[in-house]
Amino acid sequence: KAEDIIYIPDNEPNKIYVMGAVNSPKYVPYRQDIRILDAILEAGGFTKYAKENNVLILRKRSELTNDVQVKKIIVNVRDLMKEGVLSQNILLMPGDFVIVKEGIF
């Protein structure tokens, strides 16, 4: 009706950011059971200069205090894709940053 207000809550905490040496850096909406390979493929996969075995996940962890701690996780995605090492296809959490580093070779 006239003068009604519709509130749409922000979805910022439910994003996973995929950046660095991927073809289409972007955020991927978080969904239950999303894994690192899913997020990288949704961002267009690796560029030809990507360091596939040195993918960094930054995960924010807020404890009961106001201090925000960042956990760093290194993932060997190439081992997952080439050798089938399924333990490297880790679950992602809302707010994770997936950073694919570049290398010369």
ABEGO torsion letter per residue (X at the ends): XBGBBBBBBBAAAABBBBBEBBABBBBBBBBBGBBAAAAAAAAGEBBAABBAAABBBBBBBBBABABBBBBBBBBBAAAAAAAGBAAABBBBBBGBBBBBBBBAX
